[in-house]
Amino acid sequence: MSDKQARKDKTTSPMREREYFEQGHRYIFGLDEAGRGPMAGPLVAAAVCLPLDDTESLMTTLKGVKDSKNMTRNQREKVFTVIQETALAWGIGEVAALEMPKINNMTKVTYIAMQRALKNAFTDTITKPDVLLVDYLRLPDYEDTIQESLVRGESVSLSIAAASVLAKVYRDQKMIAYAKEYPDYGFEKHKGYITSAHKRALQTYGPCAIHRMNYAPVQNAHQK
């Protein structure tokens, strides 16, 4: 196996989280999103707080969890429930396509989805985060919380990698369900992303209820 392949196959480490845990922080949440680029369907975010008292056991339980883009569909679906059962807390939040034109800024859309994911993750005992580890971004309204914006966060934080898996699987499943409701667009294949087949369907049938009307290709098809 090449070094490149070994890195690709490697489970993401929880050492970033462990550093904070050893400083006395317990509720360390990783956040990531799926679906920022598509021209149909929701943007979905997930928040995951993992138990960090035994990282060796944690990595064994979550073996193979890494950047969801470097996992197969079968691998992602296999660990989806495992992540939920292992986490101290987890939540999923989404912003529907119909909401996006009112917000009209995908960074703000991402913030809203992440804030909803965090809110949905809170429990009777976990009512606020000690630390937020966020892929690329810093989350507004949590200025009093320790935050790290991590480039390629899924590769350096197991919590972010786990969040990326939850967000990706949840969104894919939702798009597959939408494909049954709107069968002309092939959502089960491209999940709303901009592909040649999707653009052809959009030109032929016009936009449906889950298309993002603030996206230029959708607006142009709507005007014809």
N, C-alpha and C positions, 0 to 999 in steps of 0.2 A: 504493500500500500504506500502511495506517495505521501509526502508531508502535507501536500495540499489536500489530498483526500482525507487524511487523518484529521486535519483541522476541521474539515467540513462535517465529518462524522461525529466529532467530539461533542459531548454534552456541555452546554454552557455552564460555567462555574458560578457558584453562589458566593464567591469570596468577597465581592463588592458588598453584598448584603452583610456578610459575616463581620466585616470591619465595623460597620455601624452597630451590629448586635453586640460586639465586644465592648463597645462604648456605652452600653446600657439601653440601647434602643431595641424595642421588640417588634413594633408594628411597622415594618418596612415594606412598602408597596411598590411593585413594578407596574408601569403602565405602558401600553402600546395600542396602536390602532390598525385597522384593516379597512381598505376601501376608500382611500383618499382620492385615488385617481379615476375610478370608473365614472361613466356618464349615466349610470342607472344604479338604483339601490341605495341602501343606507351606508353611512360611515359608522363603523362599529369600533368601540374601544373596550378594553378589558383592564381590570386592576386585580393584581394577585399579591397576597401577603403569605409568604411561606414560613414554615417552622425552621428555625436556624440553630437549634441547640445541638443537632447532630447532622452536620453537612454531608458526611460520608454516607449515612443512611439515606439522606434526602436525594443525593445524586444517584444512588442505586434505584430508588423508587421512581425518580424522574429521568431515568436513563434514556438518552436520545432526544431530550427536549433541548431545542436550540432555536435559532431563527426559523420561524415557520416557513419562510420562503425556501429554506434548504431542507425541508422535510417533504416526504410524499404525502399525498392525501391520506393513505392508509396509516402512515406513521402519526400524522396529526390526530386523526380520529381515534386511534388506539390510546393516546395519552390524554385526550380531552377530559374524560371522566376521572382519570387518575389524578390530574392536576386539581380538579375540583375537590376530590376526596382528601387530597394531601394538604391543601392550603388551609391556613388558619382562617382566611377570609378571601373571597373573590367576588367580583361583580362585573357585569357587562352593561354597557350603556350604548345607546345608538342615537343618531340623528337621521330622521327619515328624509328622503329626497324632497318631499313637499315642504319641509322646513328650510331647506338650504337657500332658496332665493331670498327669503326674509333676512337671513344672516349674511349671505353673499360674500363670505370670506372663509376659505377652507381651513385656515388656521384656527379661526374662531369656532368653526364647526367641530374641529378636532378637540378643542378645549371643552366644549359643551359635552361631547360624547364621553370624554375622560372624566369630567366632573360627575356625570350621571353614573358612570361605572364605579367610581369611588363611593358615591352615595349608596349604590346598590350593594356594595361590598361590606358596608358597616353593619355591625351586629350589636346585640345588647351589651357586649363587653368591649367591642372595638368600635369606638365612636369617632375616632380621628386618627390620622397617620402620624407616626413619629418621623418617618423619612419617606420621601417620594423619589423614586428613580424613574425617570421619564426618557423615552427614546426621543432624542433631538430637542425636546421642548422643555419649557418651565411652565408649570400650571398656575394660572392666575388664581387669586382668592385663597392661596395657600402661602402667602408671603411669610407667615410666622412658622412655617414648617421647613425643616431641612430638605432641600431639593438638590438633585443632581441631574443635569441634562447630559445624557450620554450618547455620543456618536456611535452608531452601530450598537445600540444598547442591547439588542437581542444576543449579541456575541459576547458581552461582558457581564451581563446580569441575568441569572437564571429566572428571577422574578419577571423581568421584562420579556424574556424568551417564553415563559409560561403564558404571560398575558398575550403575546403575539399569537400563540397557538389558539387560545380561547377565542380571541377576536376573529381570527381567520376561519376557524371551523364554524363558529356561530354564523358568521356572515355567509359563508359558502352554503350552509344548510338553508339559510333564509332565501338565497337566490335560487336554489334548486326548487324550493316551494313556490317561489314567484313564477318559475318557468311553467308550472302547471296552470297557473292563473293567467299567464300571458305567454302562450305557447309559440307565438310567431317570432320571438326574438332570440331564442337559444340561450337564455340566461343560465341554464344548467351547464353550459359549456364555457362561456367566457365570463360568467359572474358579473356582467354589466360593464366590463372593461372595454376599451375602445379597440375593437378588432375589425377586420374587413367585413366579416359576416355580420357583426353587430351594426356597422354603419349601413350596410345594404338593407338590413331589416328596418332600420330607422327610416331610411329614405322611402322604402316601400310602404310601410304601415304607419309612419309617423310615430311620435312619442306616446308611451303609455303612462299610466299613473305613477310609476316608480322611476321614470326618467328625471334627471336633474335639469330643470328648466333654466338654471343659471349657467349651463354649459353651452358654448357656442354651437357645436354640432346639433344639439337638441333644439335650440332656438331656431336654427336655420331650417331644420326639417319641419318644425312646427309652423313656420311661416309659409311653407309651400302649399 
